[in-house]
Amino acid sequence: MRSFFTLLVSLGLCTAPAAARELEVEVQVLHIGGILPAAELEAMLADPRLGIEAGYQPTRLIDGVTARRERTMPIGSKLFAIPQTLALNGAQVERKGRTLRFKVPDSHPAHDSYRLNHLTLRTPMAPGIGRPQPDLRVDLLNPVPKGGADDLPVFGRYALFDLGLRLSYRWGNEPRAAKPPVLTCHADVQAASDGQYRFRPRHRAAGLFRFYASVAQSNPPSRPPAGQRSLQMREPFPEPLNGWKLSRNHLVQLQIDGLSVERLSVYGEQAGPGQCRRTLGYEALFADGKFVTVERSLYEDGCKGAETSSSHNVEAEWLDDGKLARYVSGTQTGSQSWDGFAAVADPRCAGDPAPSPAEVEALQAELQRIRSAFLRP
């Protein structure tokens, strides 16, 4: 029988089975940002429940076998692929510190007509603030390249923390990439000269800015939740709020992961001569009394003529060491944007020139006056 099969192959009447292919993958955590202690991350990587989910898609759509038929509007129907998965866990995932290694078959072991399509890392995560899901899920490759070998960065933001990974893969015996590719003005990743990657840093508390927005922008409760303290400014208001009618006036204080956090939100309106109307808003986050994130907006309508309007918006972010990370200033006639992370790799990637120290100090002084008004006895 074997000789007959060999004859058919030699005559081209039958195809010999292809050698089973495997994808070799190495994942290394290079960067942790935000509120995620390094010890906790390492415990998550060492957790025996950690697993790799490999997703497979069929090479052909066969109704009732690899696909299901669904009606489409207004008439007709369409075949939709039925995916398959394969879980790798336990000894199938080699672990060493912050590095994971594993191999994945190209063809699903129980479904020959399915090919590897995507890879996801999943590991249990302790419950806490900003963690609505019980698991951390990281998309590693989607879609999986059909051949070759490469080295690439994976950057993800997960509410209150960030992760930067280096992922290397190769099919079979193909050589791995010798060094990372050159990344030109990438938003969150830079290729470093030592063959590694640099990931965008942000203040450890930065994720809390959006997370506590709804709390600060609501009216201060008469009985704040346990662990929180709500404050309102009392008149006289500091400059530049003197003479403004405030419809939002709230500062929330709380302790998170060893940080004294303050989330500030102020919104005011002012009427000028004739049809002139102005609005002024501040959103800010402080950690241990230092700036994390600030947003300031000023809008005027009808103040320089019946049909004229103007606006001036500013956004700024700082790092844990107090250095300015980002500064954006915009009006109706144009905007300026400076990115400190991009400027380190290539000044041409930073956008506009950095703001002057006097401009930044004036913004900080303005916010500090407002913050002090909340805190005065």
N, C-alpha and C positions, 0 to 999 in steps of 0.2 A: 504494500500500500504506500509506504514511504517513497519507494522508487517511482511509483506511478505519479505521485504528487510532484516529485522533483522533475519528472519529465514534463509535466504540464507547465511548471514554472519556467523551465528552459525554453519551451515553445511559446511562452507568452500567453498561454491560455488560462493562467491562474496567477494570482499575486501572492507572494510569500508574506506572511504576517510581519508587520513592521516591528522593529525592536522597541520595547517599552521605553518611553522617554520619561525622565524625571527632571523636575526643576529644583535646583539647589538654592536655598534662600538663607541669607544672614541678615538679621535685624539688630542694630545697635542704637541704644538711646544715647544721644549726645547732649540734649538740652532739656532742662526742666524749667518752666517759668510759671509764675503765679503761685497760688496757694496749693502746693503739693509737696510735702516733705520728701527728700530723697529716700529716706528709710522706708517710707510708705510705698513709693514706686518700686523699690527693690523687692519689697515683700509681695507686691502684686505680680512681679515677674517670676518670683519663686513659687507662687501659689500653685499647688498641684492641679487646681481646676483650670489653670490657663490653657487655652487651646487655640488652634489655627483652624478657621473655617474656610475650606476650599469650595468654591462654587463652580459648577460645570453647566455648560450649555450643549444642546444636541447639535450635531453636524447636519442633520436633516430633520425636518418637521414631518412627523408621521402621525396622523390623526389617531388619538387614543393610545399611542405608544410613547412618543416623545413630545407630543403637543396636544392641546385641547382646542376644540373649535368653539368660538363664541360668536353670537350674532353681532352685527354692526349696523348702525343706523345710516340711512333709513331702511336699507334692505341688504341682504347678503350676510356673509360670515367671514371670519378670519381665524387662522391658526395661530395660537400663542404657545411658545415653548414651555415645557414643563421642566424646570431646573432640577438639578440634583446637587447634593452637598456631600462633603467628606470631612470628618472631624479628625484633626491630629492633636493628640494630647499625651500627657504622661511622658514616657521615655521617647516618644516620637519627636519631641521638641527638646533639643539639647540646650542647656542653659549654663551660662557662665557670667556671673555679675549682671551687667546690663545688656548682654548679648544673647540672642537666640539664634539657633540654627535648626533647619529642618529641610526635608525633601518631600516634594509633592508629585504624584504621578500625573502625567499629562492626560491620560485616559482614566475615567472613573472605573475602579475595580469591578463594580457590579453592572456597569453600563458602558459597553465598548464604544458605542456611537457618541459618547459625550466627551467633550474636551474642556480642559481647565480654562476658566474665564476670569475669576477674581479671587483674591485672598484677603482675609480679615483676621486680625488679632483680637481675641476676646479674653478678658481676665476679670474676675470679681473685684469690686471696688467697695470700700467701706462707705456706708451712708454718711452724708454730711451736707453742709450748705453748698448749693450749686451742683448737687449730684442727684438728679432725679432718677437716674437709671442705676440698677444694681451692678452693671458691668461696664467696664471701659471697652469700647470698640474702636479699633483703629483700622481704617482702610489702607492696606499695604500696596496692592496692585489691582487696578481696575481700569481697563482690562489687562490681563496678563499678556505680555508680548509673546509671540509665537515662536521666537527663536532668539539666538544671540546671548550676550551677557552684558550687564551694565551695573552701574553704581549710581544711585540717585537719592535725593533727600525727600523726606516725608515730614511735613509740618502740619500740626493740627491744634486747634483751640477747642477746649472742652470746658465751657463756662468759666470757671475760676482758675484754670491752669492751662498751660501750653506744653506740648511735647514736640521735640525735634529729633527725627530718626535718620539714620543712614541705612539704606536698604541696598544690598548687593544680591544679584541673582545671576544664574547661568543655567543653560540647558546642557545636560550631559557633560562632556569634557571641554566645552568651549572655555577659553581663558576669561577670567574676570577682567573688568576694566582696570587699567593701571592707575588711573586717577579720576577724580570727579570732573565733570564737564565744567566749562566756564559759564557761570550764570550771569547774565547781563541785566542789571537793574531789576532783579527779582524782588517782589514785594516783601517777602519774609525770610529769604534764604540767600546766603552768599557762599561762594566757593572760596575757601581759605587756601593760603599758599602751602600749607602743610598737608594738603590732600584731604582735609576734613571739610566740614561745613560750619558756617556761623548762622545762627537763627536769631530772628528778631527778638531782642529783649524787651520786656515791659515791666513796670513796677509790680511788685508782688501783689499789691492790692488793686491793680487796675481793673480786673474783672468785676470788682464790686461796684464800679461806677454804674454800669447798666443794670446790674443785678438788683440794686437797691433804688433804682430810679422811681418805681411806682410807690415806694414807701415815702420817699422825700417829697414827691410831687403831690401827695394827698394832703389833706388838712391834718395837722398834728392831733393825734388821738388824746382824749382826756386821760386814758389809762394805757400808756405804751406797753407793748409786749415785754415779757421778762427779758432782761438783758439789753433793752433799748432805752434810750432817753431822748425825748423830743423837746426841742426848744423853739421859741419864736422871738423875733426882735421886737422890742418895744420902742415907741417913739421917744425922743427924736431919732430918726434914722440917720445913718452916716452918709457922707457923700460917696457916690453920686445918687443915692436913693432919696435924699431930702426933697420933699415936694411930690413924690410919686405915691400913687394909691396901689398898695400891694394886695394882690389877690392870692398870691402864694408866698409863704413866709415860713420856712421850715428847715430845721437842721436836726438830723438824726445822729446820735452817738451810740456806738456799740463796740464790743470787743470781739475780734475775730482772729484766731490763730496767733495770738500774742500781739496783735496790732490794735491800737486805739483808732478806730475809724470814724470819720465824720462825713456825712453825705448832706450837702447843702443844696437847696433849691429855692430860688426867689424869682417872682414874676410881678412886674408892675406896669401900670398904665398912667399916662399923663396927657392932659388936654392943654393945648396951647391956643394962641389967638386964632379966631375964625374956625376953620375946619381942621386945624392941626391936631394930629393924634400921634402919640409916641408909645411904644412898648419897649420894655427892657427886661431881659432875663439872664439869670446866672444859674449854672449847674456846676458843682465842684465836688471833688472828693479829696479828703486829707487823710493821711496815715501818720500817726504820731505827731500831728501838728504840721506836717510837711505836705507840699503840693503833690498830687498824683495826676489828676485830670481836671481841666477847667474848660467850660464852654460859656461864652458871653455873646449875647445878641442884642442889637439895638435896631429898631425899625421906626421910621418916621413917614407919615403920610399927610400931605397937604400943608406942610410946614414952610415950604418955600415956593408956594403957588398952589392953586386949587387942584392941579392934576399932577403934582410932583410927589415922588416918594424916594426914599433912600434907605439903605440898610448897611450895617457893618457887623460882621460875625467873626469871632475869634475862637479857635480851638487850640489847646496846648496840652502836652503830656510830658511827664517827667519820669526818670528812672529812680531806682532805690537810692542811688548815690546823690540824687539831687540834680543831675544833669538833665538839660532839656532834651527830650527825645523827638518831639514833633511840634510844629507850629504852623497853623493855617489861618490866614486872614483873608476875608472876602468882602467885597462891596458889590453894588450893582454894576459897577464899571469894570470889575476884574477881581482877580484873587491872586494870592501868593501862598505857596506851599513849600515848606522845608521839612526834609526827613533826615534826621540824624543818623539812622541806621544805614540808609543808602549812601550817605555822605562818607562813611568810613571806607566803603569799598571803592567808590568812585565819585568824586565831587559832581560829575556830570549827571549822576543818578539822583542827586539830592533835590532836584527841582530848582526853586528859586533860592537866592542867598539866604543865609540864616538871619533871623530877626536881630535887631540891635539889642544889646544888653539893657539899654534904657527902656525899650519897648516892652521887654519881658518883665523887667522890674516894676514898671508902672501897672501892668496887669496883675502881678502878684500883690502889690500894695493895695490895689483896689479891692481884691478879694479878701485880703487880710483884714481890712477895715470892716467889711461886712461880717466876716467870721467873728471878729472881736465883739461886734455888736450883739451877736447871739450869746456870747459867753459872759458878757458883763453882768454883774450882780444886780 
